[in-house]
């Protein structure tokens, strides 16, 4: 090991350059860890907040205490959740909960304190930024005093006022809580489905209707996890490009480490060293540099993955995660550096030790230009000036190095183009996905289960504009979540062309079977 260290110190500039190059190559592999880091960070926040595994939106519940006896539940809480409009026109969630006794979705104030009396509230960080230092929020002409800033994961990224149930009931006109949050001992899909069915029966016995698709978070997942998974996975897919760049950089750097020592290798052979001993020495130097690069590159990759994951979660989920590490990606980066350097340096060392000793000692290229047919063909090409001919001939003579450099530059340019075109690709995808919707604006009730009169749909629309009323709900089959729209068969707001079958004709089902529906092509597939 001391001999290897002496070799590294003898060519310090080359060693530092190679270590930095390999560290950057290994660090870029950290992009692969972005989905895992984002998921780990979100689930840690969910565990800290004691977040619900099952959330059900309902009409007002007359007897919330009856829900405590539902079999299979560990902790149950009810709360009142409504949407209100601030004087500036912004919507805000008003959440009424028992802060002292609610075991689920606990609100942790980052500053200030929890409410202690009616008319007090904790505001979410999103809403606190809009208040500009004001200590009251006007809801329907009644001020609510802000006593703290904090949130819980289930409402992350929303402007929220957390206050006591009595304050929310006074502003909503509801007769009781309209949301149930449940934690179970083992949040598997089967267990949550059983609890949901039992919860439906208990609510139905009280005449309570469920107003939205229940939210099940299997395995302690975070509600923002699904929304950020696609984005973080898309970013993680850039790791493929990063991996190709890292592979090319590792190959070119490791190969250069060995081939630049060809003269030293020939001297060792002239002094009596066997080819095997020389190859072993060359491999040790390459492995030492690879380990130094991994020692810097792995922490760099952890930093890269956490910075990107934090940007994604703060932008799309409204949460600031802590530090997380993807152990598989970290170990994979280490194996990539060590195994890759070992394989590439071994091949390069065999090539170096096969050069005739006399040619190696003269420090001349063992394959001068002009011996191969390809060299002679290139020599007749009009390559311009003397410098142009020298550049072309040097590239042709050292084909391996030229191919590695071209591949490295191509991967770097490809990565840059991929990142630059990502926004355009997403926009084009959304445009295609929404091509069948021909409306310009939509308006929906701010809370589930709040109906409105169809006659009032066009009351505030400008003259000459078209408008329609429709029903909207969430649907689910197994693991598939989709939108369900109830529209007039003669709608002008949708493109009614179909790929197969026919559009809705409005006729009743003749045999009493289920009503007809038109499915999206990807759902049908």
SVG drawing of the C-alpha trace seen along z (x, -y; Angstrom):
<svg xmlns="http://www.w3.org/2000/svg" viewBox="-86 -43 103 56">
<polyline fill="none" stroke="black" stroke-width="0.4" points="0.0,0.0 2.9,-2.3 4.2,-1.8 0.9,-2.7 0.8,-5.8 4.3,-6.8 3.1,-6.4 0.1,-8.6 2.2,-11.3 4.8,-11.3 2.2,-12.4 0.0,-14.6 -1.6,-16.7 -2.6,-13.6 -3.9,-11.9 -6.0,-14.8 -7.4,-15.2 -8.4,-11.6 -9.9,-11.5 -12.0,-14.5 -13.1,-13.1 -14.1,-9.8 -15.8,-11.6 -18.0,-13.6 -18.8,-10.4 -19.8,-8.5 -21.7,-11.6 -23.9,-11.8 -25.2,-8.2 -26.9,-9.8 -29.7,-10.9 -30.9,-7.3 -31.6,-7.8 -34.0,-10.7 -37.3,-8.6 -36.1,-6.6 -34.9,-9.6 -38.2,-11.5 -40.2,-8.5 -38.1,-7.9 -38.4,-11.6 -42.1,-11.7 -42.7,-8.6 -40.6,-9.9 -42.8,-13.0 -45.9,-10.8 -44.6,-8.8 -43.7,-12.0 -47.2,-13.4 -48.9,-10.1 -50.7,-10.4 -54.0,-8.6 -53.9,-5.4 -57.6,-5.9 -59.4,-9.2 -63.1,-9.4 -65.0,-12.6 -68.7,-12.5 -71.8,-14.5 -72.2,-15.7 -71.8,-12.8 -74.4,-12.8 -72.6,-10.4 -68.8,-10.4 -68.3,-8.3 -69.8,-5.3 -66.8,-5.2 -64.5,-4.3 -65.9,-0.8 -65.2,0.1 -63.2,3.4 -59.7,3.4 -58.9,-0.3 -56.3,-1.4 -56.9,-5.2 -59.9,-7.1 -60.5,-10.8 -63.1,-13.0 -62.8,-16.6 -64.6,-19.3 -63.0,-20.4 -64.5,-23.2 -63.2,-25.7 -63.6,-29.4 -62.7,-32.5 -60.4,-35.2 -61.1,-38.9 -58.5,-38.8 -60.3,-36.0 -58.0,-33.2 -59.4,-29.9 -58.3,-28.5 -59.0,-25.2 -60.6,-25.6 -59.9,-22.5 -61.5,-22.0 -59.9,-19.4 -59.4,-18.5 -55.7,-19.3 -55.5,-17.8 -57.1,-14.4 -56.7,-13.9 -54.2,-10.9 -54.2,-11.1 -52.7,-13.8 -51.1,-15.7 -50.3,-19.4 -46.8,-20.3 -46.3,-24.1 -43.0,-25.2 -43.4,-28.5 -45.9,-29.9 -48.4,-27.5 -51.5,-25.4 -55.0,-27.0 -56.3,-27.0 -59.7,-28.7 -62.3,-29.4 -61.3,-31.9 -57.6,-31.0 -55.8,-29.1 -52.5,-27.7 -51.8,-28.6 -49.9,-26.6 -46.5,-27.9 -48.1,-28.5 -50.8,-30.8 -48.4,-32.4 -46.3,-33.7 -49.4,-35.4 -50.4,-37.2 -47.4,-39.6 -47.1,-39.6 -50.8,-40.1 -52.0,-38.2 -55.6,-37.8 -57.5,-36.2 -60.9,-37.4 -63.3,-34.5 -66.7,-35.7 -66.4,-38.9 -65.3,-37.2 -61.6,-37.5 -59.6,-34.4 -56.4,-35.1 -53.2,-33.5 -51.3,-32.0 -48.8,-29.7 -47.4,-28.4 -47.4,-24.7 -49.1,-21.9 -49.7,-18.2 -48.7,-16.0 -52.2,-15.3 -52.8,-19.0 -49.2,-19.7 -48.8,-22.3 -52.3,-23.9 -53.2,-27.2 -54.8,-25.9 -56.2,-27.3 -56.2,-24.7 -58.6,-25.7 -61.1,-24.1 -64.3,-22.3 -66.6,-24.9 -65.1,-27.7 -65.3,-25.7 -68.9,-24.6 -69.9,-28.3 -68.4,-29.2 -69.8,-26.2 -73.3,-25.6 -72.6,-21.9 -74.2,-20.0 -71.1,-17.8 -67.7,-16.6 -67.5,-15.6 -64.2,-13.8 -62.9,-10.6 -59.2,-9.8 -58.2,-6.3 -55.0,-4.4 -54.8,-0.6 -52.2,1.7 -51.1,3.2 -51.8,0.8 -51.9,3.4 -54.3,3.1 -56.5,5.9 -56.7,4.5 -57.6,1.0 -60.3,2.4 -61.9,4.3 -61.8,1.2 -63.3,-0.9 -66.2,1.5 -66.9,1.6 -66.7,-2.2 -69.2,-2.5 -71.7,-0.3 -71.4,-2.3 -71.8,-5.6 -74.8,-4.3 -76.5,-3.3 -76.4,-7.0 -77.7,-8.1 -74.3,-9.6 -73.2,-9.6 -69.6,-9.4 -68.9,-12.4 -65.6,-11.4 -63.5,-8.3 -61.8,-7.2 -58.1,-7.8 -56.1,-4.7 -52.4,-5.1 -51.0,-1.6 -47.8,-0.9 -47.7,-4.3 -47.3,-6.2 -47.6,-10.0 -50.5,-11.5 -48.1,-13.5 -46.1,-10.4 -48.2,-9.4 -48.1,-12.9 -44.3,-13.3 -43.4,-9.7 -43.9,-10.4 -41.9,-13.6 -39.1,-12.1 -39.1,-9.0 -38.8,-11.1 -35.9,-12.9 -34.4,-9.5 -34.7,-8.3 -32.1,-10.9 -29.8,-8.7 -29.7,-6.4 -28.0,-9.2 -25.9,-10.1 -24.9,-6.4 -23.8,-6.3 -21.8,-9.5 -20.3,-8.0 -19.4,-4.7 -17.7,-6.5 -15.8,-8.8 -14.8,-5.9 -13.5,-3.9 -11.6,-6.8 -10.1,-8.0 -9.1,-4.5 -7.7,-3.6 -5.6,-6.8 -4.3,-6.1 -2.8,-2.8 -1.7,-3.7 0.1,-6.8 2.3,-4.5 3.5,-2.4 7.0,-3.6 7.2,-3.0 5.8,0.5 8.4,1.2 11.2,0.1 9.8,2.5 9.8,5.3 13.4,4.4 14.5,4.6 13.2,8.2 9.5,7.8 7.1,10.3 4.2,9.2 1.8,10.4 3.6,8.3 3.6,5.3 -0.1,5.7 -0.9,6.1 1.0,2.8 -0.9,0.9 -4.2,2.3 -3.5,1.3 -2.9,-2.3 -6.1,-2.5 -8.1,-0.8 -6.6,-3.3 -7.7,-6.2 -11.1,-4.7 -11.5,-4.3 -10.4,-7.9 -12.9,-9.0 -15.7,-6.9 -14.8,-8.4 -15.6,-11.8 -18.2,-10.8 -20.6,-8.9 -21.1,-11.8 -21.5,-14.0 -24.1,-11.7 -26.0,-11.8 -25.9,-15.6 -27.1,-15.6 -30.0,-13.3 -31.1,-15.1 -30.9,-18.6 -33.0,-17.4 -35.5,-15.5 -35.9,-18.6 -36.5,-20.8 -39.2,-18.4 -40.9,-18.0 -40.9,-21.8 -42.2,-22.6 -44.9,-20.0 -45.6,-18.8 -45.1,-21.9 -42.9,-20.0 -39.3,-20.4 -37.8,-16.9 -34.8,-15.9 -31.7,-14.1 -32.2,-10.6 -29.8,-8.1 -30.5,-5.3 -28.3,-2.5 -28.7,-0.4 -27.7,-3.3 -24.7,-4.1 -23.5,-0.5 -24.1,-0.3 -22.0,-3.4 -19.1,-1.8 -19.3,1.4 -19.5,-0.6 -16.2,-2.4 -14.3,0.7 -15.5,3.4 -15.4,1.0 -11.9,-0.2 -10.8,3.4 -12.1,4.6 -11.0,1.7 -7.6,1.4 -7.0,5.1 -7.7,4.9 -5.5,1.8 -2.7,3.4 -2.7,6.4 -2.5,4.2 0.4,2.2 2.4,5.2 2.0,6.7 3.9,3.9 7.4,5.0 9.9,4.0 12.2,2.1 9.3,0.1 8.0,-0.7 11.4,-1.8 11.7,-4.2 8.3,-5.6 7.0,-5.4 3.5,-4.3 3.4,-0.6 1.0,-1.2 2.3,-4.2 0.0,-5.8 -0.1,-4.3 0.2,-0.6 -3.5,0.2 -5.8,-0.1 -8.1,-2.5 -5.1,-4.8 -4.2,-5.0 -7.7,-5.7 -8.0,-8.5 -4.6,-9.8 -6.1,-10.6 -9.0,-12.6 -9.0,-16.4 -8.6,-17.4 -7.4,-21.0 -4.3,-22.4 -1.4,-20.6 -2.9,-21.0 -6.1,-19.4 -4.2,-16.4 -2.3,-16.0 -5.6,-16.0 -7.3,-13.5 -4.3,-11.2 -3.8,-11.3 -7.5,-10.5 -7.3,-7.6 -4.1,-6.2 -5.5,-6.2 -8.9,-4.8 -9.9,-3.8 -9.2,-7.2 -11.0,-8.9 -14.1,-6.7 -14.1,-7.3 -13.9,-11.0 -16.6,-11.2 -18.9,-9.0 -18.2,-11.1 -19.0,-14.4 -22.1,-12.8 -23.5,-11.7 -22.8,-15.0 -24.7,-16.8 -27.5,-14.3 -27.9,-14.9 -28.0,-18.6 -30.6,-18.2 -32.7,-15.8 -32.9,-18.3 -33.6,-21.3 -36.4,-19.4 -38.0,-18.0 -40.4,-20.9 -41.4,-20.9 -42.0,-17.2 -44.2,-17.4 -46.2,-20.3 -46.7,-18.4 -47.8,-15.3 -50.4,-17.3 -51.6,-19.0 -52.2,-15.6 -53.9,-14.2 -56.3,-17.1 -57.0,-17.4 -60.5,-15.8 -61.6,-18.5 -62.6,-21.6 -63.7,-23.9 -61.6,-26.9 -62.6,-27.1 -64.3,-24.8 -65.8,-25.5 -66.4,-22.9 -67.6,-23.0 -64.8,-23.7 -65.6,-20.8 -66.9,-17.3 -70.6,-16.7 -71.7,-20.3 -74.3,-20.4 -75.4,-23.5 -78.3,-24.4 -77.7,-23.6 -79.7,-26.8 -77.0,-28.9 -74.2,-27.5 -74.6,-30.2 -75.7,-33.0 -72.3,-34.8 -71.1,-33.8 -70.7,-36.5 -73.2,-36.7 -72.6,-34.5 -70.5,-31.9 -71.5,-28.3 -71.8,-26.5 -72.8,-23.1 -73.2,-21.3 -71.7,-17.9 -71.1,-15.6 -67.6,-14.6 -66.3,-11.8 -63.3,-9.7 -63.3,-6.1 -61.2,-3.1 -60.8,0.5 -58.1,2.4 -55.0,0.2 -56.4,-2.0 -57.6,-5.5 -59.5,-7.4 -62.0,-10.3 -65.7,-9.7 -67.6,-12.3 -71.4,-12.4 -72.1,-14.6 -75.0,-15.2 -74.7,-12.8 -75.1,-15.9 -72.3,-17.7 -70.3,-20.3 -67.5,-20.5 -66.0,-17.1 -64.7,-15.6 -67.1,-12.7 -65.2,-10.7 -64.3,-7.2 -61.7,-4.7 -64.1,-1.7 -67.8,-1.3 -70.0,-4.4 -70.6,-7.5 -73.4,-7.7 -76.8,-7.9 -78.8,-8.7 -81.2,-5.8 -82.0,-3.8 -80.6,-0.3 -83.1,2.1 -82.3,5.2 -82.0,3.5 -78.2,4.0 -75.6,1.5 -75.8,-1.9 -73.4,-2.5 -70.1,-4.3 -67.3,-5.3 -63.8,-4.5 -60.5,-6.2 -58.3,-4.1 -55.6,-3.6 -58.1,-2.4 -59.7,0.0 -56.2,1.4"/>
</svg>
